């Protein structure tokens, strides 16, 4: 049984008594409203969940929530329905959201949780909206023992009695095979200026061309337009050039100010040949030609987004809000390889799809083989066929028909650390 507001609680109770249903008010209703108890339940099941923090101190919850991965859902710990719940996309909006949540909390306690897209979980029956794995529906069933003690102000003791179907961990690993897909560019696309609304530009092109996003689409966006929208411009006149940059500039022929930016935004580098290009290990962990620095005419340069995965999540959330289509987003960057000429496209940010695809099969001799594929890089490369044409002005492409595993792990989760 379910309802949309607290006003329905008494009706649930009356109906439960009349028809002998298992729903009991107020104990189960209060238990269902305890967010901390839910997280305790998830932990007891060894279920990989999302990060969260809770406190009755507004300053503490704001400080700890600021270290979580945005966007967040901020809500009363002991709330019910949607009262006091705020979707927070920026750190600056946290204090107001926390104040709102506290005003609806009897205990004056607030919880901030990382927002996870497309992972509904139903307890006590088959999920009405099953967890999606690519385009394969795999419902999870579970039977719970609810707390028998009065719940308000007490810590719940939850126990999972029975689960069936695939585990969440197993479901994350695989997606249905892809036999074919299509890709198209959003064009003509306007030339963005710093602080322009990238999402607005995308939805405007969709409207003007009559195109529509569909559930399961992957929207691939060139990193440069994300950097432009996020005002990542650097005036080369403001760059102080050091001796190492001057030496590398002489070897490669690259402007000394650009070389200095490469050094400033990387932790290591090497030359692919005696004259370059410069292959740099970016501070974010990516190995990129020129540390991802993109020239902006003769007087400036564009840096990578501060957090490409966060940028992808923000784009994904905004596009879902505007189009109502459950889509994923990949931020792609052109990149050269040290062993060959030319450039390809790789992913530097992702939201809504797992960055790695795991494939498994058994050989005729019986030996099992398992392989991890950099799935978002393959998606970026496929989009690069239409994106990677200089001067064309098509920084956004849509891939349709690719099966994938929903995830917000992001590209950063597959980067080798400690190098």
C-alpha positions as CSV (number, residue, x, y, z in Angstrom):
1,X,0.0,0.0,0.0
2,X,1.2,3.5,-0.7
3,X,0.2,7.1,-0.6
4,X,1.3,10.5,-1.6
5,X,1.1,12.4,1.7
6,X,0.9,12.1,5.4
7,X,-2.8,12.7,5.3
8,X,-3.2,9.2,3.9
9,X,-1.6,7.4,6.9
10,X,-4.9,7.1,8.9
11,X,-6.6,5.7,5.8
12,X,-3.9,3.2,5.3
13,X,-4.4,2.0,8.9
14,X,-8.2,1.7,8.5
15,X,-7.8,-0.2,5.2
16,X,-5.2,-2.5,6.7
17,X,-7.5,-3.4,9.6
18,X,-10.5,-4.0,7.3
19,X,-8.7,-6.1,4.7
20,X,-6.1,-7.8,6.9
21,X,-3.1,-6.4,5.1
22,X,0.4,-6.4,6.6
23,X,0.7,-2.6,6.8
24,X,0.5,-1.4,10.4
25,X,0.3,2.2,11.4
26,X,2.1,4.0,13.0
27,X,5.1,1.7,13.6
28,X,5.8,0.6,10.0
29,X,5.0,4.1,8.7
30,X,7.4,5.7,11.1
31,X,10.0,3.0,10.2
32,X,9.6,3.7,6.5
33,X,10.3,7.3,7.2
34,X,13.6,6.8,9.0
35,X,16.4,7.5,6.4
36,X,19.2,6.4,8.8
37,X,17.4,3.1,9.3
38,X,17.3,2.6,5.5
39,X,21.1,3.0,5.3
40,X,21.6,0.7,8.2
41,X,19.5,-1.9,6.3
42,X,21.4,-1.5,3.1
43,X,24.7,-1.9,5.0
44,X,23.5,-5.0,6.7
45,X,22.8,-6.5,3.3
46,X,26.3,-5.6,2.1
47,X,24.6,-3.6,-0.7
48,X,26.8,-1.0,-2.3
49,X,24.9,2.2,-1.9
50,X,25.5,5.9,-2.2
51,X,27.4,8.2,0.2
52,X,25.4,10.2,2.8
53,X,25.8,12.2,5.9
54,X,23.4,13.1,8.7
55,X,23.5,15.4,11.7
56,X,21.3,17.6,13.9
57,X,23.9,20.4,13.5
58,X,23.3,22.4,10.4
59,X,26.9,23.5,10.1
60,X,28.2,20.0,10.4
61,X,25.8,18.5,7.8
62,X,26.6,21.4,5.4
63,X,30.4,20.9,5.8
64,X,30.2,17.1,5.4
65,X,27.7,17.2,2.5
66,X,30.0,19.6,0.6
67,X,32.5,16.7,0.3
68,X,29.9,14.3,-1.3
69,X,29.3,13.9,-5.0
70,X,26.8,16.3,-6.4
71,X,23.9,16.5,-7.0
72,X,22.5,15.7,-3.6
73,X,19.1,15.1,-2.0
74,X,18.7,17.0,1.3
75,X,15.8,15.9,3.5
76,X,14.6,15.6,7.1
77,X,15.9,12.4,8.8
78,X,12.5,11.6,10.2
79,X,10.4,13.1,7.4
80,X,7.7,11.6,5.3
81,X,6.4,12.3,1.8
82,X,8.3,15.0,0.0
83,X,8.1,17.7,2.7
84,X,11.4,19.5,3.2
85,X,13.2,17.6,0.4
86,X,15.5,19.6,-1.9
87,X,17.5,18.5,-4.9
88,X,20.8,20.3,-4.6
89,X,23.1,20.7,-7.6
90,X,25.6,23.2,-6.1
91,X,27.5,23.5,-2.8
92,X,26.3,27.1,-2.4
93,X,22.7,25.9,-2.2
94,X,23.3,23.6,0.8
95,X,22.7,26.0,3.7
96,X,19.2,26.9,2.4
97,X,18.3,23.2,1.7
98,X,19.5,22.2,5.2
99,X,17.4,24.9,6.8
100,X,14.4,23.8,4.9
101,X,14.8,20.2,5.8
102,X,15.3,21.0,9.5
103,X,12.0,22.9,9.5
104,X,10.2,19.7,8.7
105,X,12.2,17.5,11.1
106,X,10.8,16.7,14.6
107,X,14.4,15.9,15.7
108,X,15.8,18.9,13.8
109,X,18.1,16.3,12.1
110,X,19.0,16.4,8.4
111,X,20.4,13.8,6.0
112,X,22.2,14.6,2.7
113,X,22.4,11.8,0.2
114,X,24.1,11.5,-3.2
115,X,21.5,11.4,-5.9
116,X,21.5,8.1,-7.8
117,X,19.6,7.9,-11.0
118,X,17.5,4.8,-12.1
119,X,18.1,2.5,-9.1
120,X,14.7,2.0,-7.5
121,X,14.4,-0.9,-5.0
122,X,11.1,-2.3,-3.8
123,X,10.9,-4.4,-0.6
124,X,8.2,-7.0,0.1
125,X,7.4,-7.8,-3.5
126,X,8.4,-7.3,-7.1
127,X,9.5,-3.8,-7.9
128,X,6.9,-1.7,-9.8
129,X,9.9,0.1,-11.5
130,X,12.5,-2.7,-11.7
131,X,16.2,-1.9,-11.6
132,X,17.3,-1.4,-15.1
133,X,20.3,-3.1,-16.6
134,X,20.7,-1.6,-20.1
135,X,17.3,-2.5,-21.6
136,X,16.9,-5.7,-19.5
137,X,14.5,-5.6,-16.6
138,X,15.6,-7.6,-13.6
139,X,13.3,-7.2,-10.6
140,X,14.5,-7.8,-7.1
141,X,12.3,-9.4,-4.5
142,X,12.8,-9.2,-0.7
143,X,10.9,-9.9,2.5
144,X,11.6,-7.7,5.5
145,X,11.0,-8.0,9.2
146,X,10.0,-4.5,10.3
147,X,10.9,-3.2,13.8
148,X,8.5,-4.3,16.5
149,X,9.4,-1.5,19.0
150,X,8.0,2.0,18.9
151,X,10.2,3.6,16.2
152,X,10.2,7.3,16.8
153,X,13.5,8.3,18.4
154,X,14.8,4.8,18.4
155,X,17.3,2.9,16.2
156,X,15.6,0.4,14.0
157,X,16.7,-3.3,13.9
158,X,16.1,-4.5,10.4
159,X,16.6,-8.0,9.1
160,X,16.4,-9.3,5.5
161,X,14.7,-12.7,5.6
162,X,14.8,-13.7,2.0
163,X,16.1,-12.4,-1.3
164,X,15.9,-13.7,-4.8
165,X,17.0,-13.0,-8.4
166,X,20.4,-11.5,-9.2
167,X,22.3,-9.6,-6.6
168,X,22.9,-5.9,-7.2
169,X,26.6,-6.5,-7.6
170,X,26.0,-9.0,-10.3
171,X,23.6,-6.8,-12.1
172,X,26.1,-4.0,-12.2
173,X,28.6,-6.0,-14.1
174,X,26.7,-7.0,-17.3
175,X,24.4,-5.5,-19.8
176,X,22.6,-7.0,-22.8
177,X,24.7,-7.3,-25.9
178,X,24.6,-4.6,-28.5
179,X,24.3,-5.7,-32.2
180,X,23.8,-2.3,-33.8
181,X,23.3,1.3,-33.0
182,X,22.9,4.7,-34.6
183,X,24.5,8.1,-34.1
184,X,23.6,11.6,-35.1
185,X,25.0,15.0,-34.4
186,X,22.9,17.9,-33.1
187,X,23.4,20.6,-35.7
188,X,23.6,23.3,-36.6
189,X,24.8,24.1,-33.1
190,X,25.4,27.7,-31.9
191,X,28.9,28.9,-31.1
192,X,28.9,29.0,-27.3
193,X,30.3,31.9,-25.3
194,X,31.5,31.7,-21.6
195,X,28.7,31.3,-19.2
196,X,26.2,30.3,-21.9
197,X,23.6,27.8,-21.0
198,X,24.8,24.5,-22.6
199,X,21.7,22.6,-21.7
200,X,19.6,25.3,-23.2
201,X,21.6,25.2,-26.4
202,X,21.1,21.5,-26.7
203,X,17.4,21.6,-26.0
204,X,17.0,24.5,-28.5
205,X,18.7,22.5,-31.3
206,X,16.5,19.5,-30.5
207,X,13.4,21.8,-30.8
208,X,14.5,23.5,-34.0
209,X,15.4,20.2,-35.7
210,X,12.4,18.3,-34.5
211,X,14.7,15.7,-32.9
212,X,13.9,14.1,-29.6
213,X,15.9,12.3,-26.9
214,X,14.7,8.8,-26.0
215,X,15.1,6.6,-23.0
216,X,18.5,4.8,-23.3
217,X,20.1,7.5,-25.5
218,X,23.7,8.4,-24.7
219,X,24.5,12.1,-25.3
220,X,28.2,12.7,-26.0
221,X,29.4,16.2,-25.5
222,X,32.8,17.6,-26.5
223,X,34.8,18.8,-23.5
224,X,35.6,22.1,-25.1
225,X,32.0,23.3,-25.0
226,X,31.7,22.2,-21.4
227,X,34.8,24.2,-20.6
228,X,33.4,27.2,-22.4
229,X,30.1,27.0,-20.5
230,X,32.1,26.6,-17.2
231,X,34.3,29.6,-18.0
232,X,37.6,27.7,-18.0
233,X,39.3,30.3,-20.1
234,X,42.9,31.4,-19.4
235,X,44.5,34.5,-20.8
236,X,48.0,33.6,-22.0
237,X,49.3,37.0,-21.0
238,X,48.6,36.1,-17.4
239,X,50.8,33.0,-17.5
240,X,54.3,33.2,-15.9
241,X,56.7,31.1,-18.0
242,X,59.5,29.2,-16.2
243,X,62.8,27.7,-17.4
244,X,61.4,24.2,-18.0
245,X,58.6,25.5,-20.1
246,X,61.0,27.6,-22.2
247,X,63.2,24.5,-22.8
248,X,60.2,22.3,-23.8
249,X,58.9,25.1,-26.0
250,X,62.2,25.2,-27.9
251,X,62.1,21.4,-28.4
252,X,58.5,21.2,-29.5
253,X,57.8,24.5,-31.1
254,X,54.8,24.9,-28.9
255,X,54.2,28.4,-27.4
256,X,56.0,28.7,-24.1
257,X,52.8,29.9,-22.3
258,X,50.9,26.8,-23.5
259,X,53.7,24.6,-22.3
260,X,53.7,26.3,-18.9
261,X,49.9,25.6,-18.6
262,X,50.6,21.9,-19.5
263,X,53.2,21.7,-16.7
264,X,51.0,23.5,-14.2
265,X,48.1,21.1,-14.8
266,X,50.1,17.8,-14.9
267,X,52.1,15.7,-12.5
268,X,54.4,14.1,-15.1
269,X,55.1,14.3,-18.8
270,X,57.2,12.9,-21.7
271,X,57.7,13.6,-25.4
272,X,56.3,11.0,-27.9
273,X,59.1,12.0,-30.2
274,X,62.1,14.4,-29.9
275,X,59.8,17.2,-31.1
276,X,56.6,16.1,-29.3
277,X,53.8,15.9,-28.8
278,X,53.9,16.4,-25.1
279,X,52.0,13.5,-23.4
280,X,51.1,14.6,-19.8
281,X,49.6,12.9,-16.8
282,X,46.9,15.4,-15.8
283,X,46.3,16.2,-12.1
284,X,42.9,14.5,-12.5
285,X,44.6,11.2,-13.4
286,X,44.1,11.2,-17.2
287,X,47.0,10.8,-19.6
288,X,46.4,13.3,-22.3
289,X,48.2,15.1,-25.1
290,X,49.1,18.6,-23.8
291,X,47.2,17.8,-20.6
292,X,44.0,18.5,-22.4
293,X,44.9,22.2,-22.9
294,X,43.0,23.5,-25.9
295,X,44.1,26.7,-27.7
296,X,41.6,29.6,-27.9
297,X,43.1,31.6,-30.7
298,X,46.5,33.2,-30.2
299,X,45.8,34.9,-26.9
300,X,44.1,32.3,-24.7
301,X,43.5,28.6,-23.9
302,X,40.7,26.4,-22.4
303,X,41.4,24.1,-19.5
304,X,39.5,20.9,-18.8
305,X,36.4,21.1,-16.6
306,X,37.3,21.1,-12.9
307,X,35.4,17.8,-12.4
308,X,34.3,16.2,-15.7
309,X,32.2,13.5,-14.0
310,X,30.4,16.1,-11.9
311,X,29.8,18.1,-15.1
312,X,28.4,15.0,-16.8
313,X,26.1,14.4,-13.9
314,X,24.8,18.0,-14.0
315,X,24.2,17.8,-17.7
316,X,22.5,14.4,-17.4
317,X,20.2,15.7,-14.6
318,X,19.3,18.9,-16.5
319,X,18.6,17.1,-19.7
320,X,16.4,14.5,-18.0
321,X,14.5,17.4,-16.4
322,X,14.0,19.2,-19.7
323,X,13.2,16.2,-21.9
324,X,11.8,13.5,-19.5
325,X,14.0,11.0,-21.3
326,X,16.2,8.7,-19.1
327,X,19.5,9.3,-20.8
328,X,23.3,9.0,-20.1
329,X,26.0,11.6,-20.8
330,X,29.6,11.2,-21.8
331,X,32.1,14.1,-22.0
332,X,34.6,13.4,-24.7
333,X,38.0,14.9,-25.4
334,X,40.3,14.5,-28.4
335,X,43.5,12.8,-27.6
336,X,46.6,11.6,-29.4
337,X,48.6,8.4,-28.7
338,X,52.3,8.3,-28.1
339,X,52.8,5.4,-30.6
340,X,51.1,6.9,-33.6
341,X,50.1,10.1,-35.4
342,X,46.7,11.6,-35.2
343,X,44.0,11.9,-32.6
344,X,41.0,9.9,-31.4
345,X,38.3,10.6,-28.8
346,X,38.3,9.3,-25.2
347,X,35.9,9.8,-22.3
348,X,36.9,12.1,-19.4
349,X,33.5,12.3,-17.7
350,X,30.4,10.1,-17.6
351,X,27.0,9.9,-15.9
352,X,24.3,7.3,-16.1
353,X,26.4,4.5,-17.5
354,X,29.1,2.3,-16.2
355,X,32.6,3.3,-17.5
356,X,33.7,-0.3,-17.7
357,X,32.0,-3.1,-19.5
358,X,32.8,-6.6,-18.3
359,X,32.5,-9.5,-20.8
360,X,32.8,-13.1,-19.8
361,X,32.7,-16.3,-21.9
362,X,33.9,-19.9,-21.6
363,X,36.3,-21.3,-24.3
364,X,35.7,-24.7,-25.8
365,X,38.3,-26.2,-23.5
366,X,36.4,-25.0,-20.5
367,X,38.6,-22.1,-19.5
368,X,36.6,-19.0,-18.4
369,X,37.8,-15.6,-19.8
370,X,36.9,-12.3,-18.3
371,X,37.7,-8.9,-19.7
372,X,37.2,-5.3,-18.7
373,X,36.6,-2.9,-21.6
374,X,36.8,0.9,-21.3
375,X,33.2,1.2,-22.4
376,X,32.8,5.0,-22.2
377,X,36.0,5.4,-24.3
378,X,34.4,3.2,-27.0
379,X,31.2,5.4,-26.8
380,X,33.3,8.5,-27.1
381,X,35.2,7.1,-30.1
382,X,32.0,6.1,-31.8
383,X,30.6,9.6,-31.4
384,X,34.0,11.0,-32.6
385,X,33.1,9.9,-36.1
386,X,30.7,12.8,-36.3
387,X,32.2,15.1,-33.6
388,X,35.8,15.0,-34.7
389,X,35.7,17.1,-37.8
390,X,37.4,20.4,-37.3
391,X,35.4,23.5,-38.2
392,X,32.1,21.6,-38.5
393,X,30.7,23.0,-35.3
394,X,29.0,19.9,-34.1
395,X,30.0,19.4,-30.4
396,X,27.1,17.2,-29.3
397,X,26.1,13.7,-30.7
398,X,23.5,11.2,-29.7
399,X,24.1,7.5,-29.7
400,X,21.0,5.3,-29.8
401,X,20.5,1.6,-29.4
402,X,23.6,0.8,-27.2
403,X,22.8,-1.3,-24.2
404,X,24.6,-0.3,-21.0
405,X,24.7,-0.7,-17.3
406,X,23.3,2.3,-15.4
407,X,25.9,3.8,-13.0
408,X,27.2,7.1,-11.7
409,X,30.7,5.7,-10.9
410,X,32.2,8.1,-13.5
411,X,35.4,7.9,-15.6
412,X,37.5,8.7,-12.5
413,X,36.6,5.3,-11.0
414,X,38.6,3.5,-13.7
415,X,41.7,5.6,-13.6
416,X,44.9,4.0,-12.3
417,X,46.0,5.8,-9.1
418,X,49.4,6.2,-7.6
419,X,51.2,6.6,-10.8
